[in-house]
Amino acid sequence: MEKTISHLDKKSVKKVISILQSNSHPMNVIELEETARSAVDAANSLDVEVGAIVKTLVFVIRSQNHEISVIALVAGDKRCNTDAFIKLLNIEGKIVKPDADRVKEITGYSIGAVSPIGLPNELHLIIDSSLKRFETIWSAAGHTHCVFAATYKQLKEMTNATESDEIT
């Protein structure tokens, strides 16, 4: 009989678990039977509103001399207003969505599993203040079948993200 390996044993998930533990976070990473690759999938798997799912979106702002990576933590029922990045970060440039390989290079995570925690320190993180509507919000934990719960305040503190009501 074949032994099934838990997604919780994946390196990227263990990284999230370790960070949550080091922050004395009271909630554990949970493994879902169904995928949480999209906000709708995650909401269905968890039986919660789509807005309570945190979409961790990756963008690159390209200017003449360099690129700046931006991570937007957006409520699952909202669309990201990327035009707000220019004003919030005081940067000029063209905003692009990177491909899957570039997302992995920037974040260390695969698309659909990008966790808002455990990201490189040089990234600019912006959190959608509309997530405050929910007592509990859910984020990817490094695999498409793994998530963790937090309050808005806990997630904001763990990510050190800039709060904005302009990105949605």
Backbone as CSV, one residue per row, in Angstrom:
resi,resn,N_x,N_y,N_z,CA_x,CA_y,CA_z,C_x,C_y,C_z
1,MET,0.837,-1.186,0.000,0.000,0.000,0.000,0.883,1.252,0.000
2,GLU,0.535,2.203,-0.847,1.311,3.431,-0.986,1.055,4.372,0.182
3,LYS,2.125,4.947,0.702,1.995,5.910,1.794,1.810,7.303,1.198
4,THR,0.778,7.991,1.632,0.514,9.341,1.149,1.256,10.335,2.038
5,ILE,1.984,11.224,1.405,2.717,12.255,2.146,1.801,13.460,2.319
6,SER,1.746,13.947,3.525,0.926,15.118,3.817,1.538,16.360,3.173
7,HIS,0.685,17.247,2.711,1.160,18.523,2.178,1.835,19.345,3.271
8,LEU,1.497,19.056,4.526,2.097,19.770,5.652,3.598,19.476,5.772
9,ASP,4.052,18.420,5.104,5.469,18.059,5.133,6.282,18.723,4.027
10,LYS,5.628,19.476,3.159,6.328,20.178,2.079,7.196,21.291,2.668
11,LYS,8.345,21.516,2.054,9.309,22.509,2.548,8.680,23.903,2.688
12,SER,7.918,24.335,1.675,7.331,25.681,1.714,6.286,25.810,2.822
13,VAL,5.560,24.737,3.104,4.553,24.763,4.179,5.255,24.758,5.536
14,LYS,6.301,23.960,5.654,7.070,23.927,6.914,7.646,25.309,7.231
15,LYS,8.035,26.024,6.195,8.556,27.387,6.375,7.476,28.282,6.996
16,VAL,6.245,28.203,6.465,5.140,28.998,7.007,4.839,28.575,8.444
17,ILE,4.793,27.287,8.696,4.533,26.781,10.052,5.578,27.330,11.025
18,SER,6.834,27.292,10.624,7.924,27.784,11.468,7.767,29.281,11.778
19,ILE,7.411,30.056,10.774,7.232,31.502,10.973,6.047,31.771,11.893
20,LEU,4.956,31.052,11.707,3.797,31.219,12.591,4.174,30.884,14.036
21,GLN,4.926,29.800,14.216,5.352,29.410,15.562,6.284,30.457,16.170
22,SER,7.200,30.983,15.375,8.137,31.988,15.900,7.438,33.299,16.265
23,ASN,6.258,33.524,15.672,5.450,34.696,16.001,4.417,34.386,17.083
24,SER,4.509,33.185,17.676,3.542,32.725,18.688,2.110,32.861,18.187
25,HIS,1.913,32.573,16.892,0.582,32.670,16.297,-0.290,31.552,16.850
26,PRO,-1.493,31.868,17.311,-2.326,30.858,17.974,-2.987,29.836,17.048
27,MET,-2.956,30.058,15.751,-3.636,29.158,14.804,-2.609,28.329,14.034
28,ASN,-2.985,27.096,13.715,-2.120,26.195,12.961,-2.437,26.251,11.471
29,VAL,-1.482,25.839,10.668,-1.735,25.624,9.251,-2.632,24.399,9.146
30,ILE,-3.656,24.507,8.298,-4.518,23.344,8.086,-4.411,22.879,6.641
31,GLU,-4.569,21.579,6.482,-4.512,20.958,5.165,-5.937,20.691,4.702
32,LEU,-6.252,21.152,3.515,-7.594,20.987,2.957,-7.637,19.791,2.009
33,GLU,-8.785,19.143,1.948,-8.960,18.043,0.995,-9.049,18.590,-0.430
34,GLU,-9.716,19.733,-0.565,-9.885,20.363,-1.879,-8.873,21.503,-2.018
35,THR,-8.585,21.886,-3.235,-7.610,22.940,-3.495,-8.079,24.309,-2.990
36,ALA,-7.108,25.123,-2.641,-7.365,26.522,-2.278,-6.572,27.412,-3.232
37,ARG,-6.407,26.956,-4.465,-5.588,27.670,-5.456,-6.143,29.051,-5.773
38,SER,-7.467,29.193,-5.773,-8.079,30.505,-6.011,-8.874,30.903,-4.770
39,ALA,-9.256,32.160,-4.701,-10.054,32.641,-3.562,-11.389,31.907,-3.484
40,VAL,-12.008,31.673,-4.631,-13.294,30.966,-4.654,-13.111,29.523,-4.179
41,ASP,-12.060,28.857,-4.670,-11.775,27.482,-4.229,-11.568,27.434,-2.719
42,ALA,-10.764,28.361,-2.211,-10.472,28.386,-0.772,-11.736,28.634,0.038
43,ALA,-12.544,29.594,-0.391,-13.786,29.903,0.320,-14.714,28.691,0.339
44,ASN,-14.818,27.995,-0.791,-15.651,26.796,-0.852,-15.113,25.704,0.063
45,SER,-13.805,25.504,0.072,-13.189,24.471,0.912,-13.363,24.762,2.398
46,LEU,-13.324,26.047,2.750,-13.412,26.452,4.156,-14.829,26.797,4.597
47,ASP,-15.752,26.895,3.634,-17.130,27.300,3.898,-17.173,28.691,4.560
48,VAL,-16.452,29.633,3.928,-16.429,31.028,4.384,-16.728,31.934,3.195
49,GLU,-16.958,33.211,3.470,-17.178,34.173,2.390,-15.885,34.365,1.587
50,VAL,-16.020,34.599,0.307,-14.863,34.805,-0.559,-14.024,35.990,-0.075
51,GLY,-14.667,37.026,0.445,-13.943,38.202,0.930,-13.006,37.916,2.091
52,ALA,-13.224,36.812,2.814,-12.383,36.451,3.961,-11.104,35.730,3.534
53,ILE,-10.965,35.526,2.235,-9.751,34.898,1.699,-8.787,36.002,1.269
54,VAL,-7.543,35.889,1.691,-6.516,36.862,1.320,-5.851,36.404,0.024
55,LYS,-6.006,37.203,-1.027,-5.276,36.928,-2.270,-3.909,37.600,-2.140
56,THR,-2.853,36.832,-2.299,-1.496,37.373,-2.256,-1.053,37.538,-3.703
57,LEU,-1.157,38.770,-4.192,-0.918,39.068,-5.604,0.461,39.694,-5.790
58,VAL,1.147,39.251,-6.826,2.516,39.701,-7.083,2.536,40.560,-8.341
59,PHE,3.172,41.725,-8.214,3.322,42.645,-9.346,4.762,43.138,-9.396
60,VAL,5.163,43.579,-10.565,6.480,44.184,-10.742,6.266,45.555,-11.371
61,ILE,6.914,46.567,-10.789,6.903,47.908,-11.373,8.247,48.096,-12.060
62,ARG,8.175,48.280,-13.379,9.400,48.441,-14.177,9.577,49.904,-14.536
63,SER,10.738,50.426,-14.168,11.095,51.786,-14.596,12.315,51.647,-15.503
64,GLN,12.855,52.767,-15.940,13.987,52.731,-16.879,15.180,51.982,-16.304
65,ASN,15.451,52.189,-15.018,16.681,51.657,-14.440,16.528,50.379,-13.628
66,HIS,15.316,50.090,-13.171,15.190,48.934,-12.276,13.754,48.406,-12.194
67,GLU,13.623,47.303,-11.444,12.320,46.697,-11.176,12.089,46.674,-9.671
68,ILE,10.853,46.907,-9.284,10.475,46.823,-7.878,9.302,45.853,-7.780
69,SER,9.444,44.858,-6.916,8.370,43.888,-6.722,7.437,44.369,-5.630
70,VAL,6.139,44.200,-5.874,5.106,44.628,-4.937,4.161,43.456,-4.694
71,ILE,3.839,43.234,-3.439,2.882,42.196,-3.064,1.646,42.897,-2.514
72,ALA,0.495,42.597,-3.093,-0.775,43.163,-2.630,-1.576,42.058,-1.948
73,LEU,-1.958,42.284,-0.704,-2.788,41.346,0.050,-4.212,41.875,-0.031
74,VAL,-5.017,41.239,-0.873,-6.315,41.775,-1.267,-7.432,40.807,-0.875
75,ALA,-8.555,41.351,-0.423,-9.728,40.539,-0.099,-10.171,39.777,-1.340
76,GLY,-10.566,38.524,-1.149,-10.933,37.639,-2.247,-12.077,38.109,-3.113
77,ASP,-12.914,39.001,-2.578,-14.055,39.498,-3.355,-13.783,40.857,-3.986
78,LYS,-12.532,41.286,-3.970,-12.160,42.593,-4.525,-11.160,42.429,-5.657
79,ARG,-11.117,43.445,-6.516,-10.100,43.523,-7.566,-9.025,44.510,-7.119
80,CYS,-7.800,44.216,-7.482,-6.693,45.077,-7.077,-6.574,46.274,-8.008
81,ASN,-6.488,47.451,-7.422,-6.274,48.697,-8.155,-4.773,48.983,-8.170
82,THR,-4.095,48.501,-9.190,-2.642,48.649,-9.248,-2.197,50.097,-9.438
83,ASP,-3.069,50.945,-9.958,-2.710,52.360,-10.125,-2.354,53.007,-8.785
84,ALA,-2.911,52.477,-7.704,-2.641,53.030,-6.371,-1.191,52.806,-5.942
85,PHE,-0.517,51.785,-6.509,0.871,51.505,-6.129,1.780,52.700,-6.390
86,ILE,1.579,53.335,-7.532,2.435,54.452,-7.939,2.407,55.549,-6.881
87,LYS,1.199,55.882,-6.420,1.038,56.926,-5.408,1.531,56.454,-4.037
88,LEU,1.127,55.248,-3.638,1.487,54.734,-2.310,2.994,54.581,-2.130
89,LEU,3.666,54.118,-3.170,5.100,53.856,-3.071,5.952,54.979,-3.639
90,ASN,5.287,55.989,-4.212,5.984,57.124,-4.802,7.012,56.669,-5.843
91,ILE,6.528,55.819,-6.763,7.385,55.243,-7.801,6.710,55.436,-9.149
92,GLU,7.493,55.691,-10.155,6.982,55.749,-11.520,7.388,54.468,-12.233
93,GLY,6.555,54.011,-13.149,6.916,52.849,-13.935,5.696,52.118,-14.454
94,LYS,5.962,51.072,-15.203,4.906,50.245,-15.774,4.684,49.047,-14.854
95,ILE,3.424,48.789,-14.518,3.092,47.683,-13.626,2.747,46.461,-14.467
96,VAL,3.428,45.353,-14.183,3.179,44.107,-14.905,2.970,42.960,-13.925
97,LYS,2.204,41.962,-14.393,2.038,40.723,-13.621,3.108,39.747,-14.104
98,PRO,3.957,39.296,-13.210,5.004,38.365,-13.630,4.435,36.976,-13.934
99,ASP,5.176,36.200,-14.744,4.753,34.827,-15.036,5.065,33.933,-13.832
100,ALA,4.643,32.670,-13.916,4.769,31.739,-12.795,6.210,31.562,-12.320
101,ASP,7.146,31.470,-13.260,8.555,31.302,-12.883,9.072,32.522,-12.126
102,ARG,8.695,33.689,-12.590,9.149,34.932,-11.935,8.506,35.078,-10.552
103,VAL,7.233,34.686,-10.400,6.574,34.730,-9.084,7.348,33.857,-8.099
104,LYS,7.716,32.658,-8.538,8.476,31.745,-7.670,9.841,32.344,-7.330
105,GLU,10.477,32.974,-8.304,11.778,33.608,-8.086,11.657,34.762,-7.083
106,ILE,10.607,35.555,-7.201,10.404,36.721,-6.322,10.031,36.302,-4.911
107,THR,9.104,35.333,-4.804,8.501,35.016,-3.498,9.023,33.742,-2.855
108,GLY,9.502,32.814,-3.671,9.865,31.496,-3.145,8.688,30.536,-3.137
109,TYR,7.529,30.998,-3.553,6.318,30.177,-3.567,5.787,30.062,-4.999
110,SER,5.026,28.992,-5.239,4.374,28.799,-6.533,3.064,29.579,-6.585
111,ILE,2.644,29.970,-7.791,1.358,30.651,-7.966,0.253,29.771,-7.389
112,GLY,-0.685,30.389,-6.691,-1.778,29.661,-6.059,-1.449,29.221,-4.656
113,ALA,-0.191,29.384,-4.259,0.249,28.969,-2.928,1.101,30.045,-2.257
114,VAL,1.134,31.245,-2.835,1.982,32.310,-2.295,1.434,32.749,-0.938
115,SER,2.237,32.531,0.085,1.857,32.938,1.435,2.280,34.389,1.652
116,PRO,1.496,35.128,2.418,1.896,36.507,2.707,3.025,36.595,3.732
117,ILE,3.348,35.474,4.360,4.465,35.484,5.317,5.609,34.651,4.752
118,GLY,6.814,34.950,5.213,7.985,34.246,4.726,8.503,34.784,3.407
119,LEU,8.120,35.989,3.084,8.568,36.627,1.841,9.873,37.374,2.094
120,PRO,10.669,37.582,1.053,11.908,38.350,1.221,11.631,39.753,1.777
121,ASN,12.502,40.216,2.643,12.319,41.514,3.326,12.268,42.709,2.393
122,GLU,12.922,42.611,1.230,12.984,43.783,0.339,11.689,44.019,-0.432
123,LEU,10.731,43.114,-0.333,9.471,43.294,-1.063,8.589,44.338,-0.380
124,HIS,7.855,45.070,-1.188,6.883,46.041,-0.682,5.544,45.322,-0.543
125,LEU,5.023,45.241,0.679,3.730,44.601,0.913,2.691,45.658,1.253
126,ILE,1.530,45.539,0.621,0.419,46.455,0.879,-0.804,45.600,1.197
127,ILE,-1.471,45.897,2.305,-2.638,45.115,2.706,-3.916,45.930,2.534
128,ASP,-4.896,45.297,1.952,-6.213,45.879,1.679,-6.987,46.022,2.991
129,SER,-7.276,47.250,3.382,-7.967,47.482,4.657,-9.397,46.938,4.661
130,SER,-9.957,46.596,3.494,-11.307,46.027,3.479,-11.345,44.644,4.134
131,LEU,-10.172,44.028,4.328,-10.110,42.740,5.021,-10.531,42.860,6.490
132,LYS,-10.538,44.073,7.019,-10.958,44.298,8.410,-12.411,43.904,8.648
133,ARG,-13.187,43.765,7.570,-14.605,43.401,7.692,-14.787,42.051,8.366
134,PHE,-13.755,41.231,8.323,-13.876,39.854,8.776,-13.115,39.629,10.075
135,GLU,-13.734,38.882,10.966,-13.082,38.546,12.230,-11.873,37.650,11.972
136,THR,-12.038,36.716,11.033,-10.969,35.785,10.667,-10.758,35.859,9.160
137,ILE,-9.493,35.944,8.765,-9.151,35.908,7.341,-8.206,34.729,7.118
138,TRP,-8.224,34.217,5.903,-7.485,33.000,5.567,-6.472,33.280,4.462
139,SER,-5.259,32.778,4.660,-4.173,32.992,3.699,-3.553,31.667,3.279
140,ALA,-2.960,31.660,2.093,-2.213,30.494,1.623,-1.025,30.245,2.534
141,ALA,-0.689,28.964,2.655,0.408,28.583,3.547,1.490,27.800,2.811
142,GLY,1.766,28.181,1.554,2.877,27.582,0.830,2.536,26.392,-0.047
143,HIS,1.278,25.978,-0.049,0.813,24.896,-0.917,-0.660,25.147,-1.220
144,THR,-1.108,24.688,-2.381,-2.489,24.951,-2.796,-3.540,24.251,-1.932
145,HIS,-3.122,23.350,-1.062,-4.058,22.674,-0.157,-3.844,23.065,1.302
146,CYS,-3.047,24.100,1.558,-2.733,24.489,2.937,-3.007,25.980,3.155
147,VAL,-3.658,26.281,4.275,-4.014,27.655,4.621,-3.831,27.876,6.113
148,PHE,-3.814,29.152,6.506,-3.835,29.466,7.932,-4.768,30.640,8.167
149,ALA,-5.315,30.678,9.361,-6.237,31.741,9.756,-5.503,32.780,10.591
150,ALA,-5.994,34.002,10.530,-5.452,35.094,11.342,-6.502,36.192,11.417
151,THR,-6.306,37.096,12.326,-7.097,38.320,12.307,-6.375,39.291,11.373
152,TYR,-7.065,40.336,10.982,-6.440,41.359,10.147,-5.204,41.920,10.857
153,LYS,-5.354,42.243,12.131,-4.254,42.832,12.905,-3.052,41.880,12.956
154,GLN,-3.311,40.600,13.197,-2.212,39.629,13.256,-1.470,39.561,11.920
155,LEU,-2.234,39.494,10.820,-1.593,39.391,9.510,-0.806,40.654,9.183
156,LYS,-1.374,41.799,9.489,-0.682,43.075,9.238,0.638,43.122,10.009
157,GLU,0.602,42.682,11.268,1.819,42.693,12.081,2.854,41.689,11.593
158,MET,2.403,40.482,11.222,3.357,39.454,10.767,4.008,39.810,9.437
159,THR,3.282,40.549,8.595,3.809,40.888,7.274,4.478,42.256,7.240
160,ASN,4.195,43.080,8.233,4.676,44.461,8.264,4.227,45.209,7.001
161,ALA,3.013,44.876,6.537,2.482,45.475,5.316,1.952,46.880,5.572
162,THR,2.014,47.695,4.540,1.422,49.033,4.569,-0.079,48.890,4.342
163,GLU,-0.856,49.519,5.198,-2.314,49.446,5.078,-2.814,50.464,4.047
164,SER,-3.778,50.026,3.249,-4.338,50.933,2.250,-5.809,50.609,1.978
165,ASP,-6.599,51.659,1.825,-7.981,51.479,1.376,-8.089,51.859,-0.104
166,GLU,-6.957,52.095,-0.750,-6.926,52.534,-2.142,-6.597,51.428,-3.135
167,ILE,-6.159,50.259,-2.636,-5.743,49.217,-3.593,-6.922,48.341,-4.063
168,THR,-8.137,48.615,-3.533,-9.320,47.896,-4.041,-10.422,48.899,-4.334
